[in-house]
Amino acid sequence: MWEEWWTLPWLCALLLGLMGVRVSGSDFQHHRYEDMVRALFAVQSECPYITRIYSIGRSVEGRHLYVLEFSDNPGIHEALEPEFKYVGNMHGNEVLGRELLIKFSQFLCEEYRAGNQRIMRLIHDTRIHILPSMNPDGYEVAARQGPEFNGYLVGRGNSREIDLNRNFPDLNALMYYYEKTSGRNHHLPLPDNWEHQVEPETLAVIKWMQNYNFVLSANLHGGAVVANYPFDKSRDPRIRGRTTYAATPDDKIFRKLARTYSYAHSWMHKGWNCGDFFDEGITNGASWYSLSKGMQDFNYLYTNCFEITLELSCDKFPPASALPREWLGNREALVSYLEQVHHGIKGMVYDENNNPIGNAEISVSGINHDVTSGVDGDYFRLLLPGTYTVTASAPGYLPSTSTVTVGPAEAIQLHFYLKTAPKQNLKGKPHHGKKNLSSPKAPLKLGPR
């Protein structure tokens, strides 16, 4: 249905580039799907060496879910360079995030070309992925009504009227069970047939998460002004109409991340917005109201990624005249939050022959949530300043433990070199050399690879 937009945006972007038109322009406007695609390809044309556009899938109605990537080596994961993502317009009628991310993309391109050292360093040291619209079908429904008549729910869901932020596999219930049984604390397994239980847009985003080792993320919404952090789902049922605070093992880090955005935002941190009060402009999701099958909890429980949800405007569909003020209010916050991906520790996990080990587990003593190394053997662990005991482990290797002190600046590099575990004899003892195992020999049971 939308194949023609593969060619037209490239043509439009080429013409813009030939005419020397700046990709952002001075006007702010709402972008329908075709306009959004043109704007993204215009950025790519203006900054071809630091950007790439790719599609992670299609909506129910066939619209591409386009991502604009910024990197000094687009399309390539560089070891020890963290992956970051911004996602907008998950609810189709919450449009400010969509417009902010289009503008942010234009801003990154222009500032890079202008030699802004802060932006140049970010693009050189980070792989940034921007998905301006996760729900392009819902947006078109909302946009047909326009800002003046847009209701609270019209266009919120996708074209099947499914709320995409209630559509991810529910891993919270499993996590809360594991907490009581000392079970797994990260990368929880997905339920059987999960692919048939989610919408195409949700499926595309989950596959995206599986293909990129994201470290940090934010999901841009509207209808309130507050930085919301996990867990969204309460551990306990409602008590007299109230829900209770549901802290993650990384609660202190999530509070810091939320405050980073709130205090860099022009008015979020003041607390009083949209008739509500949130101290410091932040809230735990479950403490506000319990939500099941949300995207930010899924990020934390299924991947290495820490995600928060940013509610950015009282008006879900603000008029175009309000967009310049909203951009100025969010610009510094968008940059400051992105910079948080470079805190904590990072490093490589190697074997004795300096071969990288993927999927090694990185555990921090006192924080019951592990992360894993990527396919290239690199890992990233967001941490607050302090001294930590960190252990790397992988099947077939002896674990390795180090103590590290994290400062307030750039991430500390901490590499691990794992030694191969000694082979076990039939009695479960280390086998260090030739030994005559007397018969009868018990048959060895081979498990799945």
C-alpha positions as CSV (number, residue, x, y, z in Angstrom):
1,M,0.0,0.0,0.0
2,W,2.8,2.4,0.9
3,E,5.6,1.1,-1.4
4,E,5.5,4.3,-3.4
5,W,6.9,6.2,-0.4
6,W,10.2,4.3,-0.8
7,T,11.0,6.3,-3.9
8,L,9.2,9.6,-3.4
9,P,10.9,10.6,-0.1
10,W,14.3,9.9,-1.7
11,L,13.4,12.2,-4.6
12,C,12.1,14.9,-2.3
13,A,15.1,14.7,-0.1
14,L,17.4,14.9,-3.1
15,L,15.6,18.0,-4.4
16,L,15.8,19.6,-0.9
17,G,19.5,18.9,-0.8
18,L,20.1,20.2,-4.3
19,M,18.2,23.4,-3.5
20,G,20.2,23.9,-0.3
21,V,17.1,24.0,1.9
22,R,17.8,23.5,5.6
23,V,15.9,20.4,6.7
24,S,14.3,21.9,9.8
25,G,13.1,25.2,8.5
26,S,11.7,27.8,10.8
27,D,8.1,26.7,10.8
28,F,6.6,24.1,13.2
29,Q,3.8,21.9,11.9
30,H,2.0,18.6,12.4
31,H,3.3,15.9,10.1
32,R,0.9,13.4,8.5
33,Y,2.5,10.1,7.5
34,E,3.7,11.3,4.1
35,D,5.1,14.5,5.6
36,M,6.9,12.6,8.3
37,V,8.5,10.3,5.9
38,R,9.6,13.2,3.7
39,A,11.1,15.0,6.8
40,L,13.1,11.9,7.9
41,F,14.5,11.3,4.4
42,A,15.4,15.0,4.2
43,V,17.5,14.7,7.3
44,Q,19.1,11.6,5.9
45,S,19.9,13.6,2.7
46,E,21.3,16.5,4.7
47,C,23.5,14.3,6.9
48,P,24.2,11.2,4.8
49,Y,27.4,10.1,6.5
50,I,26.0,10.0,10.0
51,T,22.4,8.7,9.4
52,R,20.6,5.7,8.1
53,I,16.9,5.0,7.7
54,Y,15.5,1.6,8.1
55,S,12.1,0.0,8.7
56,I,11.4,-2.4,11.5
57,G,8.1,-3.5,10.1
58,R,4.7,-2.3,9.1
59,S,1.5,-1.2,10.8
60,V,-1.8,-3.0,10.3
61,E,-2.6,-0.8,7.3
62,G,0.8,-1.3,5.8
63,R,2.7,1.9,6.8
64,H,6.4,1.4,7.5
65,L,7.6,1.9,11.0
66,Y,10.7,4.0,10.0
67,V,13.7,4.5,12.3
68,L,16.3,7.2,11.8
69,E,19.7,6.2,13.1
70,F,22.5,8.5,14.0
71,S,26.1,7.2,14.3
72,D,29.6,7.9,13.0
73,N,29.3,4.4,11.4
74,P,25.6,4.0,10.5
75,G,24.4,0.4,10.3
76,I,27.3,-1.0,12.4
77,H,27.4,-1.8,16.1
78,E,30.8,-0.8,17.4
79,A,32.0,-2.7,20.5
80,L,31.7,-0.6,23.7
81,E,29.4,2.0,21.9
82,P,26.0,1.9,23.6
83,E,22.7,1.7,21.7
84,F,20.0,4.1,22.6
85,K,16.4,4.6,21.4
86,Y,13.6,7.1,21.5
87,V,10.0,6.0,20.6
88,G,7.2,8.3,20.0
89,N,3.5,8.3,19.1
90,M,2.7,4.9,20.6
91,H,-0.8,6.2,21.3
92,G,-1.8,7.6,17.9
93,N,-3.6,10.7,19.4
94,E,-0.6,11.6,21.6
95,V,1.3,13.5,19.0
96,L,3.8,15.8,20.7
97,G,6.4,13.1,21.0
98,R,6.2,12.4,17.3
99,E,6.8,16.1,16.4
100,L,9.6,16.5,19.0
101,L,11.5,13.5,17.6
102,I,11.2,14.8,14.1
103,K,12.5,18.1,15.3
104,F,15.2,16.4,17.4
105,S,16.4,14.5,14.4
106,Q,16.7,17.8,12.4
107,F,18.4,19.4,15.4
108,L,21.1,16.6,15.7
109,C,21.8,16.9,12.0
110,E,22.1,20.7,12.0
111,E,24.2,20.9,15.2
112,Y,26.6,18.2,14.0
113,R,27.1,20.1,10.7
114,A,27.6,23.3,12.7
115,G,30.4,21.7,14.7
116,N,28.6,21.6,18.1
117,Q,31.1,19.6,20.1
118,R,28.5,18.2,22.5
119,I,26.3,16.8,19.7
120,M,29.3,15.6,17.7
121,R,30.6,13.7,20.7
122,L,27.2,12.1,21.3
123,I,26.9,10.9,17.7
124,H,30.5,9.6,17.6
125,D,30.2,7.7,20.9
126,T,26.5,6.5,20.7
127,R,24.4,4.7,18.3
128,I,21.1,6.6,18.4
129,H,17.8,5.1,17.0
130,I,14.7,7.4,16.7
131,L,11.3,5.9,16.0
132,P,9.0,9.0,15.7
133,S,5.8,7.0,15.3
134,M,5.1,3.5,16.6
135,N,1.4,3.9,15.7
136,P,1.1,5.7,12.3
137,D,-2.4,4.3,11.7
138,G,-3.8,5.6,15.0
139,Y,-2.2,9.0,14.2
140,E,-4.0,9.3,10.9
141,V,-7.4,8.7,12.7
142,A,-6.6,11.4,15.3
143,A,-5.2,13.8,12.7
144,R,-8.4,13.6,10.6
145,Q,-10.2,15.1,13.6
146,G,-7.5,17.6,14.2
147,P,-6.4,19.4,17.4
148,E,-9.7,21.2,18.0
149,F,-11.9,18.1,18.1
150,N,-9.6,15.4,19.2
151,G,-11.0,13.2,21.9
152,Y,-9.3,11.3,24.7
153,L,-9.5,8.0,23.0
154,V,-10.0,8.6,19.2
155,G,-6.9,7.3,17.5
156,R,-5.3,6.1,20.7
157,G,-5.1,2.5,19.6
158,N,-4.0,1.1,16.3
159,S,-6.4,0.6,13.4
160,R,-7.9,-2.4,15.2
161,E,-8.4,-0.1,18.2
162,I,-5.9,-2.0,20.3
163,D,-3.9,-0.1,22.9
164,L,-0.3,-0.9,22.1
165,N,0.8,-0.1,25.6
166,R,-1.4,-2.9,26.9
167,N,-0.2,-5.3,24.2
168,F,3.2,-6.6,25.3
169,P,3.6,-10.1,26.9
170,D,3.0,-9.8,30.6
171,L,6.3,-10.7,32.2
172,N,5.6,-8.8,35.5
173,A,3.6,-11.7,37.0
174,L,6.4,-14.1,36.2
175,M,9.0,-11.8,37.7
176,Y,7.0,-11.3,40.9
177,Y,6.7,-15.1,41.2
178,Y,10.4,-15.5,40.6
179,E,11.1,-13.0,43.3
180,K,9.4,-15.3,45.9
181,T,11.1,-18.4,44.5
182,S,14.7,-17.1,43.9
183,G,14.1,-17.6,40.2
184,R,15.6,-15.8,37.2
185,N,15.9,-12.0,37.5
186,H,16.4,-11.0,33.9
187,H,15.6,-11.9,30.3
188,L,12.5,-13.7,31.2
189,P,11.1,-16.2,28.7
190,L,8.2,-15.2,26.4
191,P,5.0,-17.3,26.6
192,D,4.2,-19.8,23.9
193,N,2.6,-18.4,20.7
194,W,3.3,-14.9,21.8
195,E,3.8,-13.7,18.3
196,H,0.2,-14.5,17.6
197,Q,-1.0,-12.6,20.7
198,V,0.4,-9.2,19.8
199,E,-0.3,-6.6,17.2
200,P,2.0,-6.1,14.1
201,E,3.3,-2.8,15.6
202,T,4.1,-4.5,18.9
203,L,5.7,-7.5,17.1
204,A,7.9,-5.2,15.1
205,V,9.2,-3.4,18.2
206,I,9.9,-6.7,20.0
207,K,11.8,-8.0,17.0
208,W,13.7,-4.6,17.0
209,M,14.6,-5.2,20.7
210,Q,15.9,-8.6,19.9
211,N,18.1,-7.4,17.1
212,Y,19.7,-4.5,18.9
213,N,21.3,-4.5,22.4
214,F,19.7,-1.3,23.6
215,V,21.0,0.1,26.9
216,L,18.6,3.0,27.5
217,S,15.3,4.2,26.1
218,A,12.5,6.6,26.5
219,N,8.9,6.3,25.3
220,L,7.2,9.7,24.6
221,H,3.5,10.1,25.5
222,G,1.0,12.9,26.3
223,G,-1.9,13.7,28.5
224,A,0.2,14.6,31.6
225,V,3.6,16.2,32.3
226,V,5.7,13.7,34.3
227,A,8.6,11.3,34.0
228,N,7.2,7.8,34.8
229,Y,9.5,4.9,35.7
230,P,9.1,1.1,36.2
231,F,7.4,-0.9,37.4
232,D,4.1,0.1,35.9
233,K,2.3,-3.0,37.3
234,S,1.7,-3.2,41.0
235,R,2.8,-6.3,42.9
236,D,-0.3,-6.2,45.0
237,P,-4.0,-5.9,44.2
238,R,-5.7,-2.6,44.7
239,I,-6.3,-1.6,48.3
240,R,-9.3,0.7,48.7
241,G,-8.9,2.1,45.2
242,R,-5.1,2.8,45.7
243,T,-2.2,1.1,44.0
244,T,1.2,0.7,45.7
245,Y,4.7,1.6,44.7
246,A,6.3,-1.2,42.7
247,A,10.1,-0.7,42.8
248,T,12.5,-2.5,40.5
249,P,15.9,-3.7,41.8
250,D,17.2,-0.6,40.0
251,D,14.8,1.8,41.6
252,K,17.5,4.4,42.5
253,I,18.8,4.4,39.0
254,F,15.4,4.8,37.5
255,R,14.6,7.7,39.8
256,K,17.8,9.4,38.7
257,L,17.0,8.9,35.1
258,A,13.5,10.3,35.5
259,R,14.9,13.3,37.5
260,T,17.4,13.9,34.7
261,Y,14.7,14.5,32.2
262,S,12.4,16.3,34.6
263,Y,15.0,18.9,35.8
264,A,16.3,19.5,32.3
265,H,12.8,20.2,31.2
266,S,11.6,23.8,31.5
267,W,8.6,23.1,33.8
268,M,8.2,19.3,34.4
269,H,10.2,19.4,37.6
270,K,8.0,22.1,39.2
271,G,5.4,19.3,39.9
272,W,2.1,21.1,39.3
273,N,1.0,20.4,35.8
274,C,-2.4,19.5,34.2
275,G,-4.1,19.8,37.5
276,D,-1.9,17.1,39.1
277,F,1.1,17.2,41.4
278,F,4.1,14.9,41.1
279,D,7.0,15.6,43.4
280,E,10.0,16.6,41.3
281,G,7.9,15.9,38.2
282,I,8.5,12.1,38.5
283,T,6.4,9.1,39.5
284,N,6.7,5.3,39.9
285,G,4.2,3.9,37.4
286,A,2.3,1.6,39.7
287,S,2.2,4.3,42.4
288,W,0.3,6.4,39.9
289,Y,-1.9,3.6,38.6
290,S,-1.2,0.0,37.8
291,L,-0.8,-1.0,34.2
292,S,-0.4,-4.4,32.7
293,K,1.5,-5.4,29.5
294,G,3.2,-2.1,29.1
295,M,6.3,-1.5,27.1
296,Q,8.7,0.0,29.7
297,D,8.4,-3.0,32.0
298,F,8.8,-5.3,29.1
299,N,12.1,-3.6,28.1
300,Y,13.5,-4.1,31.6
301,L,12.3,-7.7,32.1
302,Y,13.1,-9.1,28.6
303,T,16.2,-7.1,27.4
304,N,19.2,-5.2,28.8
305,C,17.3,-1.9,28.2
306,F,16.2,0.6,30.9
307,E,13.2,2.5,29.6
308,I,11.1,5.3,31.2
309,T,7.8,6.8,29.9
310,L,7.7,10.6,29.4
311,E,4.4,12.3,29.6
312,L,5.0,15.6,27.9
313,S,1.9,17.6,27.4
314,C,-1.5,18.2,29.1
315,D,-3.0,18.4,25.6
316,K,-2.6,15.2,23.7
317,F,-2.9,16.9,20.4
318,P,-1.6,20.5,20.9
319,P,-2.1,23.0,18.1
320,A,0.8,23.7,15.8
321,S,1.2,27.1,17.4
322,A,2.2,25.4,20.7
323,L,5.0,23.3,19.2
324,P,7.8,26.0,19.3
325,R,7.3,26.4,23.1
326,E,7.2,22.6,23.6
327,W,10.4,22.2,21.6
328,L,12.2,24.7,23.6
329,G,10.9,23.1,26.8
330,N,12.1,19.7,25.9
331,R,15.2,20.2,23.8
332,E,17.8,20.2,26.6
333,A,16.0,17.3,28.4
334,L,16.2,15.2,25.2
335,V,19.9,15.7,25.0
336,S,20.6,15.3,28.8
337,Y,18.6,12.1,29.0
338,L,20.5,10.6,26.0
339,E,23.8,11.4,27.7
340,Q,22.8,9.1,30.6
341,V,23.6,6.1,28.5
342,H,27.3,6.8,29.1
343,H,27.2,6.3,32.9
344,G,28.0,3.2,35.1
345,I,30.3,0.5,33.8
346,K,31.0,-1.1,30.5
347,G,33.5,-3.6,29.1
348,M,34.3,-6.7,27.2
349,V,34.0,-10.4,28.3
350,Y,36.7,-12.5,26.9
351,D,37.9,-16.1,27.1
352,E,41.5,-17.2,27.8
353,N,42.3,-16.7,24.1
354,N,40.9,-13.2,23.9
355,N,37.8,-14.4,22.0
356,P,34.7,-12.4,23.0
357,I,32.0,-14.2,24.9
358,G,28.4,-13.3,24.1
359,N,25.4,-13.7,26.4
360,A,27.7,-13.7,29.5
361,E,25.8,-12.6,32.7
362,I,27.0,-9.5,34.5
363,S,25.8,-9.5,38.1
364,V,26.2,-6.6,40.6
365,S,26.2,-7.6,44.3
366,G,23.1,-6.1,46.0
367,I,21.1,-5.4,42.8
368,N,19.0,-8.4,41.9
369,H,18.9,-7.7,38.2
370,D,21.6,-9.0,35.8
371,V,22.5,-7.8,32.3
372,T,24.1,-9.8,29.5
373,S,26.9,-9.2,27.0
374,G,26.0,-8.7,23.4
375,V,27.1,-10.9,20.5
376,D,30.4,-9.0,20.3
377,G,31.1,-9.7,24.0
378,D,30.5,-6.1,25.1
379,Y,28.3,-5.2,28.0
380,F,26.8,-2.0,29.6
381,R,25.6,-1.7,33.1
382,L,24.0,1.6,34.2
383,L,25.0,2.4,37.8
384,L,25.0,5.3,40.2
385,P,28.3,6.6,41.6
386,G,29.6,4.2,44.2
387,T,31.7,1.1,44.8
388,Y,30.4,-2.2,43.5
389,T,31.3,-5.9,43.4
390,V,30.7,-7.2,39.8
391,T,30.8,-10.8,38.6
392,A,30.8,-12.1,35.0
393,S,29.8,-15.6,34.3
394,A,29.1,-17.9,31.4
395,P,28.3,-21.6,30.9
396,G,31.5,-23.6,30.6
397,Y,33.7,-20.9,32.3
398,L,34.7,-20.1,35.8
399,P,33.1,-16.8,37.0
400,S,35.3,-13.8,37.6
401,T,34.7,-11.1,40.2
402,S,36.1,-7.5,40.4
403,T,35.5,-4.5,42.6
404,V,35.0,-1.2,40.8
405,T,34.3,2.4,41.8
406,V,32.0,4.3,39.6
407,G,32.2,8.1,39.4
408,P,29.7,10.7,38.2
409,A,31.4,11.1,34.8
410,E,31.9,8.7,31.9
411,A,31.3,5.0,32.3
412,I,34.2,3.1,33.8
413,Q,35.7,0.3,31.6
414,L,35.9,-3.0,33.4
415,H,36.9,-6.1,31.3
416,F,36.6,-9.7,32.3
417,Y,38.7,-12.7,31.2
418,L,37.0,-16.0,32.0
419,K,38.9,-19.2,32.3
420,T,37.5,-22.5,31.0
421,A,36.0,-24.5,33.8
422,P,37.8,-27.9,34.4
423,K,36.0,-30.8,32.9
424,Q,34.0,-33.0,35.3
425,N,34.4,-36.7,35.8
426,L,31.5,-39.0,36.2
427,K,31.4,-38.4,40.0
428,G,31.2,-34.7,39.5
429,K,34.8,-34.0,40.5
430,P,37.3,-32.0,38.4
431,H,39.2,-34.2,36.0
432,H,42.7,-32.8,35.6
433,G,44.4,-35.6,33.6
434,K,44.3,-39.2,32.4
435,K,42.5,-41.5,34.7
436,N,41.4,-45.1,34.2
437,L,37.6,-45.1,34.8
438,S,36.8,-48.6,35.7
439,S,33.8,-50.3,34.1
440,P,30.9,-50.5,34.1
441,K,30.6,-47.0,32.7
442,A,27.3,-45.2,33.1
443,P,26.0,-43.9,29.8
444,L,26.5,-40.1,29.4
445,K,23.2,-38.2,29.0
446,L,23.4,-35.5,26.5
447,G,21.1,-32.5,26.8
448,P,20.0,-30.1,24.1
449,R,22.7,-27.8,22.7
